[in-house]
Structure formats: C-alpha cells, structure tokens
C-alpha cells in the first residue's frame, strides 16, 4: 500500500490545507510542508530499502508494484509501479513542492487555503502519472493534472492570466485527446489479437499493430507528449503560461509538468511502439535540434525576464528529446539527468525572478542593471543557476548534456555536432542575463534589501542539489540504470511475453519473479 499512500497523502494534505485556510493563512502553509515531509519519508524508505550509495540492493528493476481491479469489466485496474526512474522524478516532485510552498510563503495572501489545495493536488496528479502502469489510469492522472494548474494560473496569475490559461487548456486538452485515441487503438487491437481487453502496460507491450494504424497511434501519443515537453512547433503555450503564472506555478511548469512529456516518451511511447517510434526518430531528433537552437535564439529577443527563461527551457528540452530518441543507455541516462538538473536550475531562476519582482515590481529586463551592488547574495545565487543553465562543468546540467551528446554521437554525428551549437548559444544568453540584470550601471537607482533567511535557505538547497548532480552523478545513474535497461529490453523484445500470462489484471503483481530480463549476467 505504500505506492497509493504516496499519492493519497498529498491529496489529504491539500484538502486539509484548504479547510484550515479559514483559521488563518499560516495553517495551509505549515500543513503543506508537513505533508511533504511525510511524503519524503515514504520515498526515503523506498530508496534506502532498494539502494545504497554505491549500488542497488534489489535484483528487480521494480522497487514496488501495486495492482487491484478498478473497472474490471473493461480491463481497467488501479495499477502502480515504482522503479528507479519514477523514484527519481517523484523525489524531484517532493523537493520542488517544498520550494513552491516556501517561495509562496509571503507572496500569496488571497485564498491561501485554496492555493495550497491546488498546489498539492498538482503534485499528487503528477505523482500518479509517474506511478501509473495502467494506460487508462495514466490518462486519468494526465487530465487531472490540468485542473488545479488551470486554477493556479487563472486565479493567482498576472495581468493576461485568462488568455494564458485558456491557451494552455486548449493545447493540453486537444493533444490529450490524441493520446486517448492512441491508447484506445492499442486497447482494441490487443483485444482483437488476444481476446483480452486490458489497459495493463505489461500486457500491452509487444502488441502486433497493422500498418499504417500502428504509426498513426504512435503519432497521436507523440503529439500529446510533444505538447507537454514542449517540442517546437507545439511550444507556443509555454512562454505565455510561464509569464502569467505565479512563481509556484512556474516552478511546477518548468520543474515538473515539462518532465511529464519526456517521461511519457521514455516509459510508454517507445516501449509500446518500438518499430514505429524508432523509425520516426530522425524526425524527432531534427525537432530536438530545432528546439535547442530556436529556444536559445528567441530568448535574446525577450525583454520580460520570465519569458526569457521560458524560452531557455524549450532549448534545454531539445536535448532531452535528442537523448530519448537516440535510445541508447548513455543518451537516456543523460536525458534523465537533464530532466532533474533543468528542473532544479530553472526553478531556481524562476524563484529568483519572483523575488526580484517583489522588490522591483517589474520583470522588464531593460530596467534592471547594477543590481549586484545592492543584492550581492541574490546575484551570486543567480550566477550559479545561469552557469548551470549554460552547462558549466561541475554542475548537473553539464553532465546530462555531455552524456546526451555522447550517446547521440553514436547514432548520428551531424546531429551531435548541430546540438553542440546549443552550448555556444546558451553561454551567450546566460552571461547576457547576468550582465544585463546584475552588472553595468544602476540607472534606476535601485536600493533593495538582499535575500532573507527563507530565500537564502531555498537557494542554498537548490544549489547544493545541482552541485551534487555535477560532482557525483553516479547517485542518479545507479538508480536509473535498471529501469533504463528494462525499458530498452521491452522495446527490443516486443514478441516476448514480459509478464507471465497466468497473472490477471485482477491479481496483485508480485514484486519478485514476474519480470524476466536477460541483461547479460547483470542484475
């Protein structure tokens, strides 16, 4: 029951925070922090149980599995599973959830209880996405994630929040329908082939799909994941949503929501449609390269600091899609590190912009300058995050991007060479941010209070994690390796039965013995 409780505890915490809002604004904040502390305890227990500093202590890629019937008449079950990949991403949810609560401590003064309710339910639904092993359940959490995020931007956002919210809603709803069509197509084809109608991830692996139906189903799911990632040209909702969202909303968008699209490609798209998705790989990798260069170049034309950072996210997500469709171990592990490191460094930048706006009452990049003299600690933290964004060695982003380029080089030398240009452009815009905002002349005569102890604690925590990823990435690599190798096996051995046919959707899946993977003698 530990897997459902990882979701339920966030749902309960959010509901209690909403109820407690009537007794005072501090209650929802403390309840949310306490909930995330308990949530971290569950995750830490699972990690310690299966992982030491140097190696995994389990032979199975799955740390825990949970499966009970839900709507058994049509093959839907409440099926959850956690492996190294989902554990790392849920740890990221926990960390950035704490940062979102902390950075909103004084910023949110209206409907505080309802704000934290929506914030916690966003975290719960994204956790469900990372745990779901039933495709209908995955789609349920995917759509549920939209609702609280809609309220978070629409109520606590800035001037054009209604436009940004509606645009975000339309993009995600339409793309979600394409994913639903892909899931239903896979469901009916599998049922026609085997006589068993099920949404089980393990049972749908290896489904024989006629052409061109298989390619069209894959394309529908790719579109949904590409919009969330986002991939150019499906990216236009992101800058508007980031610009108008409150700081906590930007942290959730950049740090977590974008990662849902990448996770969907790794977990579902390629394992379920291996031949069609890998035949589509050259196009996907070309879109990744376009995103790397386009996002970096367009960032130069922005005068709104939040919008500028939003375009840099599009550039970084280009490296992720490159690593995914290279589909070798090095590139995939690099993509996973980028997902985590980008979530931390870009969230740090968005929190920094929120802190600056609370002091300057503007995000206009042209009105900034010379802030280092009055905000030296804030300037130092901003420099660390921008250096991480440009891929400075010793910080987490560099490790991820280097591994992705190394893995892509094995697949396509021209693609790796073009993607390397992203490093050059990222260096220019990152240094431009620091020079424009913190150096030069203080033409506005800003005299501001530097970081408070709460703000300093947020920045110190995020910097420590990004340094850990850069200095000792083996923590992440060791944890994600069994999951990466298992998914590569799922994609290669599509005709092999991955899960024993004796296990029905109505029976709980055993943690040991239900999955047999030949890894050449490795655990």
C-alpha positions as CSV (number, residue, x, y, z in Angstrom):
1,X,0.0,0.0,0.0
2,X,3.0,2.4,0.1
3,X,2.5,3.4,-3.5
4,X,-1.1,4.5,-3.2
5,X,-0.2,6.3,0.0
6,X,2.4,8.3,-1.8
7,X,-0.5,9.8,-3.8
8,X,-3.1,9.8,-1.1
9,X,-1.0,11.7,1.4
10,X,-0.7,14.6,-1.0
11,X,-4.5,14.6,-1.7
12,X,-5.3,14.5,2.1
13,X,-2.7,17.3,2.8
14,X,-4.1,19.5,0.1
15,X,-7.7,19.0,1.4
16,X,-6.7,19.7,5.0
17,X,-4.8,22.9,3.8
18,X,-8.0,24.2,2.1
19,X,-10.1,23.5,5.2
20,X,-7.5,25.0,7.5
21,X,-7.4,28.2,5.4
22,X,-10.4,29.5,7.3
23,X,-8.5,29.6,10.6
24,X,-5.6,31.7,9.3
25,X,-3.1,32.0,6.4
26,X,-0.3,30.2,8.2
27,X,-2.1,26.9,8.7
28,X,-2.2,25.9,5.0
29,X,1.5,26.6,4.6
30,X,2.5,24.5,7.6
31,X,0.2,21.7,6.7
32,X,1.6,21.6,3.2
33,X,5.1,21.5,4.5
34,X,4.3,18.8,7.0
35,X,2.6,16.7,4.3
36,X,5.6,17.0,2.0
37,X,7.8,16.0,4.9
38,X,5.8,12.8,5.4
39,X,5.8,12.2,1.7
40,X,9.6,12.5,1.7
41,X,9.7,9.9,4.5
42,X,7.8,7.4,2.3
43,X,10.2,8.0,-0.6
44,X,13.3,7.8,1.5
45,X,12.1,4.5,2.9
46,X,11.8,3.0,-0.6
47,X,15.1,4.4,-1.7
48,X,17.0,3.1,1.4
49,X,15.3,-0.3,1.1
50,X,16.5,-0.7,-2.5
51,X,19.6,1.5,-2.9
52,X,22.8,2.2,-1.1
53,X,25.3,5.0,-2.0
54,X,27.2,2.7,-4.4
55,X,24.8,0.1,-5.8
56,X,21.2,-1.1,-5.9
57,X,20.3,-3.8,-3.4
58,X,17.4,-5.3,-5.5
59,X,17.7,-7.6,-8.5
60,X,14.4,-6.4,-10.0
61,X,14.1,-3.0,-11.8
62,X,10.8,-2.5,-9.9
63,X,11.1,-1.3,-6.3
64,X,7.4,-1.9,-5.7
65,X,4.3,-2.9,-7.6
66,X,0.6,-2.5,-6.6
67,X,-2.4,-3.8,-8.6
68,X,-6.1,-4.1,-7.7
69,X,-9.2,-4.2,-10.0
70,X,-10.9,-0.9,-10.7
71,X,-13.3,-1.3,-13.6
72,X,-12.6,-5.0,-14.3
73,X,-15.4,-5.3,-16.9
74,X,-13.4,-3.4,-19.4
75,X,-9.9,-4.3,-18.1
76,X,-9.1,-1.2,-16.1
77,X,-7.1,-1.7,-12.9
78,X,-5.6,0.6,-10.3
79,X,-2.0,-0.5,-11.2
80,X,1.0,1.4,-9.8
81,X,4.7,0.7,-10.1
82,X,7.9,2.4,-9.0
83,X,11.3,1.8,-10.5
84,X,14.5,4.0,-10.4
85,X,13.2,6.4,-13.0
86,X,9.9,7.1,-11.3
87,X,11.6,7.3,-7.8
88,X,13.9,10.0,-9.0
89,X,11.2,12.0,-10.6
90,X,8.9,11.8,-7.6
91,X,11.8,12.9,-5.4
92,X,12.0,15.9,-7.7
93,X,8.3,16.5,-7.2
94,X,8.9,16.5,-3.4
95,X,11.8,18.8,-3.5
96,X,10.2,21.4,-5.9
97,X,6.9,21.1,-4.0
98,X,8.7,22.2,-0.8
99,X,10.3,25.0,-2.8
100,X,7.0,26.1,-4.2
101,X,5.4,26.3,-0.8
102,X,8.4,28.2,0.6
103,X,8.7,30.7,-2.2
104,X,4.9,31.5,-1.9
105,X,5.1,32.0,1.9
106,X,4.6,35.7,1.7
107,X,3.7,36.2,-1.9
108,X,0.2,34.5,-1.7
109,X,-2.2,36.4,0.6
110,X,-5.5,35.8,-1.1
111,X,-7.4,32.4,-0.8
112,X,-4.3,30.9,0.8
113,X,-6.0,27.6,1.7
114,X,-7.4,27.1,-1.9
115,X,-4.0,28.0,-3.3
116,X,-2.2,25.2,-1.4
117,X,-5.1,22.8,-2.2
118,X,-4.4,23.3,-5.9
119,X,-0.6,23.1,-5.4
120,X,-0.8,19.8,-3.5
121,X,-3.2,18.3,-6.0
122,X,-0.9,19.2,-8.9
123,X,1.9,17.3,-7.1
124,X,-0.5,14.4,-6.4
125,X,-1.6,14.1,-10.0
126,X,1.9,14.3,-11.4
127,X,3.0,11.6,-8.9
128,X,0.1,9.5,-10.2
129,X,1.4,10.0,-13.8
130,X,4.9,8.8,-12.8
131,X,3.5,5.7,-11.0
132,X,0.6,4.6,-13.3
133,X,1.1,1.2,-15.1
134,X,-2.5,1.1,-16.4
135,X,-2.9,3.3,-19.5
136,X,-6.4,4.4,-18.6
137,X,-5.1,5.4,-15.1
138,X,-2.2,7.2,-16.7
139,X,-4.6,9.2,-18.8
140,X,-6.8,9.9,-15.8
141,X,-3.9,11.4,-13.9
142,X,-2.7,13.2,-17.0
143,X,-6.0,15.0,-17.4
144,X,-6.4,15.6,-13.6
145,X,-3.1,17.5,-13.6
146,X,-4.7,20.1,-15.8
147,X,-7.5,21.2,-13.5
148,X,-5.6,22.5,-10.4
149,X,-2.9,24.1,-12.7
150,X,-5.7,25.8,-14.5
151,X,-6.9,27.4,-11.3
152,X,-3.4,28.2,-10.1
153,X,-2.6,30.3,-13.1
154,X,-6.1,31.6,-13.7
155,X,-6.7,32.9,-10.1
156,X,-3.2,33.9,-8.9
157,X,-1.5,34.7,-12.2
158,X,-0.7,38.2,-13.6
159,X,-2.4,40.6,-16.0
160,X,-3.0,38.3,-19.0
161,X,-3.6,35.2,-17.0
162,X,-7.0,34.4,-18.5
163,X,-5.6,34.3,-22.0
164,X,-2.6,32.2,-21.0
165,X,-4.8,29.8,-19.0
166,X,-7.3,29.3,-21.9
167,X,-4.4,28.8,-24.4
168,X,-2.8,26.3,-22.1
169,X,-6.1,24.4,-21.6
170,X,-6.8,24.2,-25.3
171,X,-3.3,22.9,-26.2
172,X,-3.3,20.3,-23.5
173,X,-6.9,19.2,-24.0
174,X,-6.6,18.7,-27.7
175,X,-3.3,16.9,-27.5
176,X,-4.7,14.8,-24.7
177,X,-7.5,13.6,-27.0
178,X,-4.9,12.4,-29.5
179,X,-3.3,10.4,-26.7
180,X,-6.6,8.9,-25.7
181,X,-7.2,7.8,-29.3
182,X,-3.7,6.2,-29.3
183,X,-4.5,4.3,-26.1
184,X,-7.9,3.2,-27.3
185,X,-6.5,2.0,-30.6
186,X,-3.9,-0.1,-28.8
187,X,-6.5,-1.4,-26.4
188,X,-8.8,-2.6,-29.2
189,X,-6.1,-4.0,-31.4
190,X,-4.7,-6.0,-28.5
191,X,-8.2,-7.3,-27.6
192,X,-8.8,-8.3,-31.2
193,X,-5.4,-10.2,-31.3
194,X,-5.6,-11.9,-28.0
195,X,-9.2,-11.8,-26.8
196,X,-8.1,-10.0,-23.7
197,X,-9.2,-6.3,-23.5
198,X,-6.9,-4.6,-21.0
199,X,-5.1,-1.3,-20.3
200,X,-2.3,-3.0,-18.5
201,X,1.1,-1.7,-19.5
202,X,2.8,-5.0,-19.2
203,X,0.2,-6.9,-21.2
204,X,0.1,-4.3,-24.0
205,X,3.8,-4.5,-24.5
206,X,4.6,-6.3,-27.8
207,X,1.1,-5.8,-29.3
208,X,1.3,-6.5,-33.0
209,X,-0.1,-3.4,-34.8
210,X,-1.0,-3.4,-38.5
211,X,0.3,-0.6,-40.6
212,X,-0.3,2.3,-41.1
213,X,-2.5,2.1,-37.9
214,X,0.5,1.5,-35.6
215,X,2.3,4.5,-36.9
216,X,-0.8,6.7,-36.6
217,X,-1.4,5.6,-33.0
218,X,2.2,6.3,-32.1
219,X,1.9,9.7,-33.8
220,X,-1.1,10.6,-31.7
221,X,0.7,9.7,-28.4
222,X,3.8,11.5,-29.6
223,X,1.8,14.7,-30.2
224,X,0.4,14.7,-26.6
225,X,3.9,14.2,-25.2
226,X,5.4,16.7,-27.5
227,X,3.0,19.4,-26.5
228,X,3.8,18.9,-22.8
229,X,7.6,18.7,-23.3
230,X,7.2,21.1,-25.3
231,X,8.7,20.4,-28.8
232,X,8.8,23.1,-31.5
233,X,6.3,23.9,-33.1
234,X,3.9,22.8,-30.3
235,X,5.6,25.1,-27.7
236,X,3.7,28.4,-28.0
237,X,1.6,27.9,-24.9
238,X,4.6,27.7,-22.6
239,X,6.0,31.2,-22.7
240,X,2.6,32.7,-22.1
241,X,1.8,30.3,-19.2
242,X,5.2,30.9,-17.6
243,X,4.9,34.7,-17.9
244,X,1.5,34.9,-16.3
245,X,1.8,32.1,-13.7
246,X,2.7,32.9,-10.1
247,X,6.1,31.8,-9.0
248,X,4.9,28.5,-7.6
249,X,3.1,27.8,-10.9
250,X,6.3,28.5,-12.9
251,X,8.2,26.1,-10.6
252,X,5.6,23.4,-11.3
253,X,5.6,24.0,-15.0
254,X,9.3,24.1,-15.6
255,X,10.3,21.6,-12.9
256,X,7.6,19.0,-13.2
257,X,4.9,19.4,-16.0
258,X,7.5,19.5,-18.8
259,X,9.1,16.3,-17.4
260,X,5.7,14.5,-17.8
261,X,6.1,14.7,-21.6
262,X,9.6,13.3,-21.5
263,X,8.6,10.6,-19.1
264,X,5.7,9.6,-21.4
265,X,8.1,9.1,-24.3
266,X,10.5,7.0,-22.3
267,X,8.0,4.9,-20.4
268,X,5.2,4.4,-22.9
269,X,5.9,5.7,-26.5
270,X,9.0,3.8,-27.5
271,X,8.3,0.5,-25.5
272,X,4.7,0.3,-26.7
273,X,5.5,1.4,-30.3
274,X,9.2,0.4,-30.8
275,X,9.4,0.0,-34.5
276,X,7.2,3.0,-35.4
277,X,8.7,5.4,-32.9
278,X,12.3,4.5,-33.7
279,X,11.5,4.8,-37.5
280,X,10.2,8.3,-36.5
281,X,13.5,9.0,-34.6
282,X,15.2,11.1,-37.3
283,X,12.3,13.5,-37.5
284,X,12.0,13.7,-33.7
285,X,15.8,14.3,-33.3
286,X,15.6,17.0,-36.0
287,X,12.8,18.7,-34.0
288,X,15.0,18.4,-30.9
289,X,17.9,20.2,-32.7
290,X,15.5,22.9,-34.0
291,X,14.2,23.4,-30.4
292,X,17.7,23.7,-29.0
293,X,18.7,26.5,-31.4
294,X,15.3,28.2,-31.7
295,X,14.7,28.4,-28.0
296,X,18.1,29.9,-27.4
297,X,17.9,32.4,-30.2
298,X,14.4,33.6,-29.5
299,X,15.4,34.1,-25.8
300,X,17.6,37.1,-27.0
301,X,14.5,38.9,-28.2
302,X,12.7,38.9,-24.9
303,X,12.5,41.9,-22.5
304,X,10.4,40.0,-19.9
305,X,12.8,38.1,-17.7
306,X,10.3,35.2,-17.1
307,X,9.6,34.9,-20.8
308,X,13.3,34.8,-21.5
309,X,13.8,31.9,-19.0
310,X,10.8,30.1,-20.5
311,X,12.4,30.1,-24.0
312,X,15.6,28.7,-22.5
313,X,13.5,25.8,-21.1
314,X,12.4,25.0,-24.7
315,X,16.1,24.9,-25.7
316,X,17.0,22.5,-22.8
317,X,14.1,20.2,-23.6
318,X,15.6,19.8,-27.1
319,X,18.5,17.9,-25.5
320,X,16.0,15.7,-23.7
321,X,14.2,14.6,-26.9
322,X,17.5,14.0,-28.6
323,X,18.6,11.7,-25.8
324,X,15.3,9.8,-25.8
325,X,15.2,9.1,-29.5
326,X,18.9,8.2,-29.6
327,X,17.6,5.3,-27.4
328,X,20.9,4.0,-26.0
329,X,21.8,3.8,-22.4
330,X,24.2,6.7,-22.3
331,X,21.8,9.1,-24.0
332,X,18.8,8.0,-22.0
333,X,20.6,8.5,-18.7
334,X,21.8,11.8,-19.9
335,X,18.2,12.8,-20.7
336,X,17.2,11.8,-17.2
337,X,19.9,13.9,-15.6
338,X,18.9,16.9,-17.7
339,X,15.3,16.5,-16.6
340,X,16.3,16.6,-13.0
341,X,19.0,19.3,-13.3
342,X,16.9,21.5,-15.5
343,X,14.0,21.2,-13.1
344,X,16.2,22.5,-10.3
345,X,18.2,25.2,-12.0
346,X,15.3,26.7,-14.0
347,X,13.1,26.6,-10.9
348,X,15.8,28.4,-9.1
349,X,15.8,31.1,-11.8
350,X,12.0,31.5,-11.7
351,X,12.1,31.8,-7.9
352,X,14.8,34.4,-8.3
353,X,12.7,36.4,-10.8
354,X,9.8,36.2,-8.4
355,X,11.9,37.6,-5.6
356,X,13.2,40.3,-7.8
357,X,9.7,41.3,-8.9
358,X,8.5,41.5,-5.3
359,X,11.2,44.2,-4.9
360,X,11.3,45.9,-8.3
361,X,7.7,45.5,-9.2
362,X,8.7,44.8,-12.8
363,X,10.2,42.0,-14.9
364,X,11.3,44.3,-17.6
365,X,14.9,43.3,-18.4
366,X,15.7,46.8,-19.7
367,X,15.0,48.5,-16.3
368,X,17.5,46.2,-14.5
369,X,21.2,46.7,-14.2
370,X,23.7,47.2,-11.5
371,X,21.8,45.1,-9.0
372,X,24.9,43.3,-7.8
373,X,25.9,46.3,-5.7
374,X,22.6,46.2,-3.7
375,X,21.8,42.5,-4.0
376,X,25.1,40.6,-3.8
377,X,23.8,37.4,-2.3
378,X,21.0,37.2,-4.8
379,X,23.4,38.0,-7.6
380,X,25.7,35.2,-6.6
381,X,22.8,32.6,-6.5
382,X,21.6,33.8,-9.9
383,X,25.1,33.3,-11.3
384,X,25.2,29.7,-10.1
385,X,21.9,28.9,-11.8
386,X,22.8,30.7,-15.0
387,X,26.1,28.9,-15.1
388,X,24.3,25.6,-14.6
389,X,21.9,26.6,-17.4
390,X,24.9,27.1,-19.9
391,X,26.3,23.7,-18.9
392,X,29.3,24.6,-16.8
393,X,31.4,21.5,-15.8
394,X,30.9,20.7,-12.1
395,X,27.1,21.4,-12.3
396,X,24.4,18.9,-13.1
397,X,23.3,20.3,-16.5
398,X,26.7,19.7,-17.9
399,X,26.7,16.0,-17.0
400,X,23.3,15.4,-18.6
401,X,24.1,17.4,-21.8
402,X,27.5,15.8,-22.2
403,X,26.0,12.3,-21.9
404,X,23.3,13.1,-24.4
405,X,25.8,14.4,-26.9
406,X,28.0,11.3,-26.4
407,X,25.0,9.0,-26.9
408,X,23.7,10.9,-29.9
409,X,27.2,10.9,-31.4
410,X,26.9,7.1,-31.6
411,X,23.7,7.4,-33.6
412,X,24.3,10.5,-35.8
413,X,27.5,12.6,-35.9
414,X,25.8,15.5,-37.7
415,X,23.0,15.6,-35.1
416,X,25.6,15.7,-32.2
417,X,27.6,18.5,-34.0
418,X,24.5,20.7,-34.5
419,X,23.3,20.1,-31.0
420,X,26.7,21.2,-29.7
421,X,25.9,24.7,-31.0
422,X,23.4,24.9,-28.3
423,X,26.2,25.1,-25.7
424,X,27.6,28.2,-27.5
425,X,24.3,30.0,-27.7
426,X,23.5,29.0,-24.1
427,X,26.7,30.5,-22.9
428,X,25.9,33.8,-24.6
429,X,22.4,34.2,-23.3
430,X,23.3,33.0,-19.8
431,X,26.1,35.6,-19.4
432,X,23.8,38.2,-21.0
433,X,21.3,37.6,-18.3
434,X,23.9,38.2,-15.5
435,X,25.4,41.2,-17.3
436,X,22.1,42.8,-18.1
437,X,20.5,42.3,-14.7
438,X,23.3,42.4,-12.1
439,X,26.2,44.3,-13.7
440,X,26.5,47.5,-15.5
441,X,25.1,50.8,-14.3
442,X,22.3,51.1,-11.8
443,X,20.4,53.6,-13.9
444,X,17.2,53.3,-11.9
445,X,19.0,53.9,-8.6
446,X,17.8,50.7,-7.0
447,X,18.4,50.3,-3.3
448,X,16.9,47.0,-2.2
449,X,17.0,44.5,0.7
450,X,19.1,41.4,-0.1
451,X,17.8,37.8,0.4
452,X,16.0,37.0,3.6
453,X,16.9,33.8,5.6
454,X,13.9,32.0,4.0
455,X,15.0,32.9,0.5
456,X,18.6,32.0,1.3
457,X,17.5,28.6,2.5
458,X,15.7,27.9,-0.7
459,X,18.6,28.9,-2.9
460,X,21.2,27.1,-0.7
461,X,19.1,23.9,-1.0
462,X,18.8,24.1,-4.8
463,X,22.4,25.0,-5.3
464,X,23.5,22.0,-3.1
465,X,21.5,19.6,-5.2
466,X,22.7,21.0,-8.5
467,X,26.3,20.7,-7.2
468,X,25.7,17.1,-6.1
469,X,24.5,16.2,-9.5
470,X,27.5,17.7,-11.1
471,X,30.1,16.3,-8.7
472,X,28.6,12.8,-8.1
473,X,26.0,12.0,-10.8
474,X,26.5,8.3,-10.0
475,X,23.7,8.5,-7.5
476,X,21.2,9.2,-10.3
477,X,22.9,6.9,-12.8
478,X,22.9,3.9,-10.5
479,X,19.3,4.4,-9.5
480,X,18.0,4.8,-13.1
481,X,20.2,2.2,-14.8
482,X,18.0,-0.9,-14.1
483,X,14.9,1.0,-15.3
484,X,16.6,2.2,-18.5
485,X,17.9,-1.3,-19.3
486,X,14.5,-2.8,-18.7
487,X,12.7,-0.4,-21.0
488,X,15.3,-1.0,-23.7
489,X,14.5,-4.7,-23.4
490,X,10.8,-4.0,-23.6
491,X,11.3,-2.1,-26.8
492,X,13.7,-4.8,-28.4
493,X,11.9,-8.0,-27.4
494,X,8.4,-7.0,-28.5
495,X,7.4,-10.5,-29.3
496,X,8.4,-11.9,-25.9
497,X,5.9,-12.2,-23.1
498,X,7.2,-9.8,-20.5
499,X,4.7,-10.7,-17.8
500,X,3.5,-14.2,-17.1
501,X,0.1,-14.8,-18.7
502,X,-1.1,-16.5,-15.5
503,X,-1.2,-13.1,-13.8
504,X,-4.6,-11.5,-14.5
505,X,-5.3,-7.7,-14.1
506,X,-7.4,-8.6,-11.0
507,X,-4.4,-10.1,-9.2
508,X,-1.7,-8.1,-7.4
509,X,1.6,-8.3,-9.3
510,X,4.4,-9.9,-7.2
511,X,7.4,-7.7,-6.8
512,X,9.8,-10.6,-7.5
513,X,9.6,-13.1,-10.3
514,X,7.0,-11.6,-12.6
515,X,9.6,-10.0,-14.9
516,X,12.4,-11.9,-16.5
517,X,15.0,-9.8,-18.3
518,X,18.3,-11.1,-19.8
519,X,20.9,-8.4,-19.1
520,X,24.0,-10.5,-19.8
521,X,24.6,-11.5,-16.2
522,X,24.0,-8.1,-14.7
523,X,21.2,-7.7,-12.0
